[in-house]
Amino acid sequence: MKTKPQLLKSLAFIVLLALLAVISYSAPTRSKQIKLTSSYPATVCPAIGNKVASIASLTNSKINRRGIDGRSKKLSPGNSTVIPLTNDAILIEGNSGTALTFANNGWKAVVPCSVSNGQQWFAGGSGALTSKSILYLINSGFSEAAVDIEIFTPNGKLEPSAVLIPQNSTKKISVDTLVPGEEVIMIAVNTKSGRVSSYLFDERKKGLKSLGADFVAPVASPTKRLTIASISGLTSKLIDKNNSISHNLRLLVPGKIDAEIEVTVNSKDGNFVPVGLSQLKVTSQRVLDIPLTFAPDNQSFSIIINSNQPILASVLTNLTFGKNSEIAWASASDQLTKWSVNLTGSRPVLNFTGDQINILITATGVNGKKIEEQISGSNFITWQAPVGLSRLQVSAKGKGISGGVILFPDSGSIGSSYIPMNNGANLETAAEPVSDAGVITRG
């Protein structure tokens, strides 16, 4: 039998346990003290400069923007979806749409505005005699930034070049100074410090004669399955004895282990693996260029590459329109979910590839009419806009679908360009602490 002091101790212990249980139940849990916020990071649109007419095209006129010019510090609201660009790149406030830079000078060059995740790859370009290629390193931050530039050639990887970029500015580097005389290259830009976005503009000239120009769209990383969703042929009015087209596939295994790859070509006629492109051996760190002599020349098509090692690839298209020349670079396309852009009146051809394709297209024509169309199929399908488009939104109903855009020559011009349906920025989620006076105790 317990004594009175023992009973009092037991009772006090029970009361203490009950009190602790009440405190534990009523105290905020960890999830209540953390708030998750999601936002899109700001993106950068490059300016070509050199008196080349270029514009940045936004999906909303109210999106804030500022010049990356060494002076501007604050984002300011706009009143137009089209921003003329001279010599300075611009920073675009984060939003769900993808901004584009358009440049025209007889040729046509278009690229999605984007933000770097610390590394950007360019599966193209040239340092040959006819090349006037420029690598743009754009530091949108307010402190000096540093990058390493790695270049790969058919003979292997070169020693990296370290480059410093002043705050809030653009550094332009002629590719032929990095790798003089080399026709076939790939470039990696690795950010060591700061906030740097990179762009590769590939222009070709022979004397005063233009041989065409285009951007090489950046990709974030190599992958074992790679899709180039949209590559053009000569169609409709472009089929002419004075016009011609050819394609070259460029490949690189950036790691140290050789790869074995298989290339599949998809078009409206079906899919096939060309002779010689099944179980193809690709030596690591050496750029390989393959003429696509088997490619259809009178229709659009796509390429899917499966590899046992991470790989990079692109397709360079050479076109002639009578006596004029043009080039277009097709880069890898990400998996498509939703993609929206302002095409500023261009009349695009949209191509999609995937096992099962189900796409909703909503657009506004330059005539003000709304367009809504559901398209579906398997392997490869094409949609031609009936008129020039301003706003375009593409939504994929399912997984494993990639898309790309072909811009054919407009009346009075010869330019052609590709745009991968890659978002300039993806939604980012961060955890923030929540202030709660209820969890503060006094000592």
Residue, then its C-alpha position, 0 to 999 in steps of 0.5 A: m500500500k502506497t503512502k501519502p507522499q507516494l500517492l502525491k508523487s504518482l498523481a503529480f507524474i500523471v498530471l505532468l504527462a497529461l500537460l505534456a500531451v496537451i502541449s504536444y497536441s496544441a503546438p504547431t507542427r513543422s508543416k505549419q511553420i514552413k510555407l512553400t512558394s512557387s515562382y518562375p525565375a527571370t529569363v534573358c533575351p539576347a540582342i544581336g547588335n551590329k545593326v541587325a534588327s531584332i526584337a524580344s517577343l513577350t506573351n503579355s504586355k504587362i510583364n516587367r523588364r529591364g535592360i542589361d546595360g550596366r546601368s539599369k537596376k529595376l524591372s519596369p512595367g511595359n506597355s507592349t509585347v514587342i521590345p526592339l533590341t539594339n545592342d543590349a540584352i534584356l531581363i524579363e520578369g519570371n512568368s509562365g510564358t516563353a519569350l522569344t528573340f527574333a532577328n532578321n537580316g535576309w536570314k531568319a533566326v529565332v531562339p527562346c529566351s531562357v535562364s541557365n541552371g549553371q551549365q548550357w550546351f550548344a550542339g552546333g556552331s563553327g570556327a571555320l573560315t566562313s563562320k562569323s559565329i558569336l558566343y554571347l555571355i550575359n551576366s544579369g547580376f550585379s557582381e562580376a561573373a565567371v565561366d569556363i568555356e569547354i569546346f569539343t572537336p572531332n579530335g577531342k576536348l580542348e582545354p577550358s577557357a576562363v572568362l570574366i563578365p562584368q556585372n549587368s553586361t554582355k560579353k561577345i566572343s567570336v567563336d573563331t578566336l576560340v577554335p580557329g579553322e574548326e568546322v565541326i564543334m560543340i560548346a559547353v558554358n559552365t558558370k562558376s560564379g554569378r548569374v550567366s545566360s549564354y547564347l550561340f549565334d551562328e552566321r556564315k559568310k563568304g566574302l560579302k555574300s551571306l550564307g545564312a544564320d541562326f541561333v543554336a538553341p541551348v540545352a541544359s544537359p546530355t541525356k540517353r534519350l534525345t528527341i529533335a522534334s522538328i526538321s523541315g523539308l521543302t514543301s508546297k511553293l518551296i518545291d522548285k528546281n532552283n531550291s535545295i535542302s540537305h541535313n547533317l546530324r551532329l553528335l557528341v558523347p561528352g563523358k569518358i565512355d564510348a556510346e552505342i546509339e540508334v537513330t529513328v526517323n519519324s515522318k508522316d510516312g512512318n518511322f524507320v532506322p536508317v542503314g548504318l544508324s543502328q548500333l552505331k559506335v560513337t567515340s567519347q568526347r569527339v564530335l561526329d558529323i553525319p550527312l542525313t542522305f536518307a532524310p525526306d526532302n519534301q516533308s517535315f520529320s523528327i529524329i529520336i536517338n537512344s543511347n547507352q551513354p548521355i549524348l548531345a545532338s543537333v541537325l544543321t539544315n542547309l537551304t538554297f532558295g535560287k541564288n540565296s543560302e540559309i542555315a537552320w539549327a534544330s536542337a533537342s526538345d524537352q518533354l512537352t506539357k504546356w508552352s505559350v509564345n507570341l509569334t508576332g505574326s509568323r505562320p508556323v508549322l508545328n510538329f509533334t513526336g511521341d508514341q501517343i500524341n494528343i495536343l490542344i492548340t489555342a491561338t490568336g491569328v493576326n486577323g484577331k480570330k481565335i483558333e482552337e484545335q485538338i489534334s491526335g495521332s501516333n509517332f509524328i503529326t504536323w499542324q500548319a497554322p491557317v494564318g499568321l499567329s500572334r499568341l500561341q499556346v500548346s498543351a500536351k494531354g499525356k506524357g512522352i510528347s515533344g514538339g518543335v516549330i518551323l518558320f518558313p520564308d515569308s513573302g519577300s524574305i528567304g529566312s527559315s528557323y526552328i524553335p524547340m518547344n522548350n520553356g524558357a524557365n520552369l516553376e521553382t518551389a522554395a520553403e520559407p519559414v512562417s512567423d508564428a507568435g504562438v510558438i514564442t516562449r518567454g524565459 
